């Protein structure tokens, strides 16, 4: 069985692995019951049965994960778990009545719409912009709706999920309105460490989102990454990296099928050995990064970059150069291509644009004019062109809709 950790001030005994509901559903559309197939339900049943048996007592889904809530709601009575911790997520809205309608629909889809059902954890889903936090916290806003549902015994603890900037995340934490946080933090992306430290100070539960997919498409790792992480699979390495870090209580396992659980369970078995297993792998990964990019670039590449809002064509230079680093250091081709395609197509979830506009609607001279503070001012245009030639192409579509 999975070990548990106290999930901050929620006091819940949180398993170190959580079953994420974003990949096993049949469709990213909220299908009517007649369109959900027996095959899809059988796959979810097998996944849920294995997860329960292994100790994945925490299940998290969301209103806009397509058919996920409905399919889970059908199966919960058939695959009981007395220790189940159920979480769903509903995005904030300017209109609290619209938010409450979405909340009610979420409960209905989960089979909890009879007035007595309860979710243990509710996250305000996607506090990515300052207005999302304002819609949540203002008098009469979304949080007041949640407090009424809590008073009625229908919601346990309340948290938030975020793809937002670090200052925004810190502002949400400092409001002290939330009991836990869902955020991104894993080996390839550690810039939210200050948010984890702040959450610890507020005794909040900390749940790492999508360490396998958003952590580098580790389900489809490059040959170079496989070699550098040996003898561990990159999924196992990244799980150990996350679960060994101070303040992290659980990480999401986005399983599409039962077999997707196996490597994560292997990581938990190896957790007592993490102190010995991680250092040589971390050393090899850092050496590969330095050899590919050079210490001068690595120590200063992010200096003097304008915000994407202030860049011609709204190019998100910080993200684009980070993707360049991932490609050069560890050959994260699949991940970099997907992230590049989402820039400009993912709204506030992935803000700013990719480099496709360079030499088209944006000239090199226009770009250089906003790069005067960067020590790599004259190198960056060539880096962007190379990145575009390697991973550019059709834009990606963010799978989740409605937020």
PEVENBEL-V45583 format. One record per residue. RES is the residue in one small letter. SS is DSSP state (H for helix, E for strand, C for the rest). PHI is phi as a letter, one per 30 degrees, with the letter a starting at -180 (NA if undefined). D_CENTER is the distance of its C-alpha to the mean C-alpha in Angstrom with 2 decimals. Layout:
# PEVENBEL-V45583
RES:SS:PHI:D_CENTER ; RES:SS:PHI:D_CENTER
This chain:
# PEVENBEL-V45583
x:C:NA:24.84 ; x:C:d:21.60 ; x:C:d:22.21 ; x:E:c:20.89 ; x:E:b:20.15 ; x:E:d:21.11 ; x:C:d:18.09 ; x:H:h:19.51 ; x:H:d:21.95 ; x:H:d:20.92 ; x:C:i:23.06 ; x:C:d:21.32 ; x:E:d:21.65 ; x:E:d:18.05 ; x:E:d:17.87 ; x:C:d:16.01 ; x:E:c:14.26 ; x:E:c:12.79 ; x:E:d:13.24 ; x:E:d:10.38 ; x:C:c:12.21 ; x:C:c:10.54 ; x:C:b:12.82 ; x:C:d:16.11 ; x:C:d:17.37 ; x:C:d:20.31 ; x:C:b:19.37 ; x:C:d:16.99 ; x:C:c:20.05 ; x:C:d:21.08 ; x:C:d:24.04 ; x:C:d:27.31 ; x:H:e:28.30 ; x:H:d:30.91 ; x:H:c:28.51 ; x:C:d:26.38 ; x:C:d:28.03 ; x:H:d:29.35 ; x:H:d:27.69 ; x:H:d:24.17 ; x:H:d:24.99 ; x:H:d:26.57 ; x:H:d:23.53 ; x:H:d:21.36 ; x:H:e:24.24 ; x:H:d:24.47 ; x:H:d:20.77 ; x:H:d:21.03 ; x:H:d:24.38 ; x:H:d:23.28 ; x:H:d:20.24 ; x:H:d:22.62 ; x:H:d:25.22 ; x:H:d:22.96 ; x:C:j:21.83 ; x:C:d:18.40 ; x:C:d:19.61 ; x:E:c:16.30 ; x:E:b:15.00 ; x:E:b:12.28 ; x:C:b:12.38 ; x:C:a:12.72 ; x:C:e:15.72 ; x:C:c:14.54 ; x:C:c:13.37 ; x:C:h:16.86 ; x:C:d:19.23 ; x:H:e:16.90 ; x:H:d:18.34 ; x:H:d:21.85 ; x:H:d:21.80 ; x:H:d:20.55 ; x:H:e:23.10 ; x:H:d:25.84 ; x:H:d:25.09 ; x:H:e:24.59 ; x:C:d:28.39 ; x:C:d:29.10 ; x:C:b:26.73 ; x:C:d:27.30 ; x:C:b:25.66 ; x:C:e:27.43 ; x:C:c:24.63 ; x:C:d:21.83 ; x:E:c:19.24 ; x:E:c:17.88 ; x:E:b:14.97 ; x:E:b:14.34 ; x:E:b:12.88 ; x:E:b:15.11 ; x:C:d:14.73 ; x:C:d:17.32 ; x:C:b:20.49 ; x:C:d:23.56 ; x:C:c:25.70 ; x:H:d:25.22 ; x:H:d:27.26 ; x:H:d:24.90 ; x:H:d:21.99 ; x:H:d:24.21 ; x:H:d:25.10 ; x:H:d:21.49 ; x:H:d:21.17 ; x:H:d:24.42 ; x:H:d:23.40 ; x:H:e:20.31 ; x:H:d:22.77 ; x:H:d:25.20 ; x:H:d:22.90 ; x:C:d:22.04 ; x:C:i:25.79 ; x:C:c:25.98 ; x:C:d:27.86 ; x:C:c:31.24 ; x:C:j:31.01 ; x:C:b:30.57 ; x:C:d:27.15 ; x:C:b:24.47 ; x:E:c:20.77 ; x:E:d:20.14 ; x:E:b:16.92 ; x:E:b:16.09 ; x:E:c:13.18 ; x:E:d:13.96 ; x:E:c:11.14 ; x:C:i:10.14 ; x:C:d:12.43 ; x:C:c:12.09 ; x:C:b:15.86 ; x:H:e:18.78 ; x:H:d:20.27 ; x:H:d:17.38 ; x:H:d:18.13 ; x:H:d:21.81 ; x:H:e:21.67 ; x:H:d:20.21 ; x:H:c:22.55 ; x:C:d:25.77 ; x:C:e:28.78 ; x:C:i:28.67 ; x:C:d:24.97 ; x:H:d:22.16 ; x:H:d:22.17 ; x:H:d:25.87 ; x:H:d:25.26 ; x:H:d:22.91 ; x:H:d:25.59 ; x:H:d:28.19 ; x:H:d:26.25 ; x:H:d:25.78 ; x:H:d:29.51 ; x:C:d:30.26 ; x:C:i:28.45 ; x:C:c:25.86 ; x:E:b:22.72 ; x:E:d:22.21 ; x:E:d:19.81 ; x:E:b:17.72 ; x:E:b:14.48 ; x:E:b:11.94 ; x:E:c:8.30 ; x:C:a:7.82 ; x:C:c:7.25 ; x:C:d:10.85 ; x:C:d:13.33 ; x:H:e:14.20 ; x:H:e:17.46 ; x:H:d:15.98 ; x:H:d:13.64 ; x:H:d:16.82 ; x:H:d:18.90 ; x:H:d:16.95 ; x:H:d:17.26 ; x:H:d:20.87 ; x:C:d:21.74 ; x:C:h:21.72 ; x:C:c:21.03 ; x:C:c:17.98 ; x:C:c:18.08 ; x:E:a:14.49 ; x:E:b:11.10 ; x:E:c:7.45 ; x:E:b:5.90 ; x:C:c:4.87 ; x:C:a:8.10 ; x:E:a:9.79 ; x:C:e:13.06 ; x:C:d:12.66 ; x:E:b:10.88 ; x:C:c:12.62 ; x:C:d:13.42 ; x:C:c:11.81 ; x:H:e:14.32 ; x:H:d:16.59 ; x:H:d:14.25 ; x:H:d:14.13 ; x:H:d:17.89 ; x:H:d:18.39 ; x:H:d:16.65 ; x:H:e:19.00 ; x:H:d:21.88 ; x:C:c:21.18 ; x:C:h:20.87 ; x:C:c:17.47 ; x:E:d:15.36 ; x:E:b:12.24 ; x:E:b:9.41 ; x:E:d:6.82 ; x:C:d:3.52 ; x:C:h:4.44 ; x:C:d:7.00 ; x:C:d:9.35 ; x:C:d:8.32 ; x:C:d:6.15 ; x:C:d:8.41 ; x:C:k:11.38 ; x:C:h:12.19 ; x:H:d:13.72 ; x:H:d:15.11 ; x:H:b:17.29 ; x:C:d:18.07 ; x:C:d:20.85 ; x:H:e:24.22 ; x:H:d:24.06 ; x:H:d:20.87 ; x:H:e:22.44 ; x:H:d:25.56 ; x:H:d:24.05 ; x:H:c:22.11 ; x:C:e:25.17 ; x:C:d:26.25 ; x:C:c:22.67 ; x:C:d:20.38 ; x:H:e:17.39 ; x:H:d:15.13 ; x:H:d:17.54 ; x:H:e:17.70 ; x:H:d:14.01 ; x:H:e:13.96 ; x:H:d:17.13 ; x:H:e:15.95 ; x:H:d:13.12 ; x:H:d:15.42 ; x:C:d:18.32 ; x:C:d:16.93 ; x:C:d:18.47 ; x:C:j:16.83 ; x:C:c:13.94 ; x:C:c:14.87 ; x:E:a:12.57 ; x:E:b:9.75 ; x:E:d:8.47 ; x:E:c:10.75 ; x:E:d:10.26 ; x:C:d:14.02 ; x:C:c:16.04 ; x:C:a:19.25 ; x:H:e:20.77 ; x:H:d:21.09 ; x:H:d:17.35 ; x:H:d:17.67 ; x:H:d:20.40 ; x:H:d:18.93 ; x:H:d:16.57 ; x:H:d:19.74 ; x:H:d:21.58 ; x:H:d:19.30 ; x:H:d:20.09 ; x:H:d:23.74 ; x:H:d:23.64 ; x:H:e:21.99 ; x:H:d:25.52 ; x:H:c:26.20 ; x:H:e:23.14 ; x:H:d:25.38 ; x:H:c:27.59 ; x:H:d:25.22 ; x:H:d:22.71 ; x:H:e:25.15 ; x:H:d:26.86 ; x:H:d:23.70 ; x:H:e:22.29 ; x:H:d:25.74 ; x:H:d:25.85 ; x:H:d:22.49 ; x:H:d:23.68 ; x:H:d:27.09 ; x:H:d:25.82 ; x:H:d:23.85 ; x:H:d:27.01 ; x:H:d:29.29 ; x:H:d:27.36 ; x:H:c:26.78 ; x:C:i:29.31 ; x:H:d:29.06 ; x:H:d:30.26 ; x:H:d:27.46 ; x:H:d:24.77 ; x:H:d:26.19 ; x:H:b:26.59 ; x:C:d:24.59 ; x:C:c:22.48 ; x:C:d:25.60 ; x:C:i:27.08 ; x:C:d:24.51 ; x:C:d:24.76 ; x:C:d:21.94 ; x:H:e:21.00 ; x:H:d:23.01 ; x:H:c:26.02 ; x:C:c:25.90 ; x:H:e:28.13 ; x:H:i:26.33 ; x:H:h:23.30 ; x:E:d:22.07 ; x:C:d:18.94 ; x:H:d:20.77 ; x:H:d:18.43 ; x:H:d:15.67 ; x:H:d:18.50 ; x:H:d:20.17 ; x:H:d:17.10 ; x:H:d:16.80 ; x:H:e:20.53 ; x:H:d:20.19 ; x:H:d:17.80 ; x:H:d:20.30 ; x:H:d:23.30 ; x:H:d:22.26 ; x:H:b:20.68 ; x:C:h:21.13 ; x:C:d:17.52 ; x:H:d:19.10 ; x:H:d:16.97 ; x:H:d:13.68 ; x:H:d:15.61 ; x:H:d:17.36 ; x:H:d:14.41 ; x:H:d:12.87 ; x:H:d:16.50 ; x:H:d:17.12 ; x:H:d:14.36 ; x:C:d:15.93 ; x:C:j:18.43 ; x:C:b:17.21 ; x:E:c:13.87 ; x:H:h:15.47 ; x:H:d:13.80 ; x:H:d:10.25 ; x:E:b:11.56 ; x:C:d:14.83 ; x:C:i:18.01 ; x:E:c:19.74 ; x:C:d:20.24 ; x:H:c:23.64 ; x:H:d:25.49 ; x:H:d:27.64 ; x:E:d:29.12 ; x:C:i:32.82 ; x:C:c:32.70 ; x:C:d:32.22 ; x:E:b:31.42 ; x:C:d:34.04 ; x:H:d:33.67 ; x:H:d:35.94 ; x:H:d:33.69 ; x:H:d:30.70 ; x:H:d:32.88 ; x:H:d:34.03 ; x:C:c:30.67 ; x:C:c:30.14 ; x:C:e:33.23 ; x:C:d:31.42 ; x:C:d:29.58 ; x:C:d:31.50 ; x:C:c:30.35 ; x:H:e:31.43 ; x:H:d:33.58 ; x:H:c:31.35 ; x:H:e:28.16 ; x:H:e:29.61 ; x:H:d:30.47 ; x:H:d:27.04 ; x:H:d:25.52 ; x:H:d:28.17 ; x:H:d:27.56 ; x:H:d:23.80 ; x:H:d:24.66 ; x:H:d:27.28 ; x:H:d:25.07 ; x:H:b:21.92 ; x:C:d:22.98 ; x:C:k:23.91 ; x:C:d:22.76 ; x:C:d:19.89 ; x:C:d:16.76 ; x:C:c:15.89 ; x:C:d:12.59 ; x:C:d:12.90 ; x:C:d:12.17 ; x:C:c:15.25 ; x:C:i:16.84 ; x:C:a:14.60
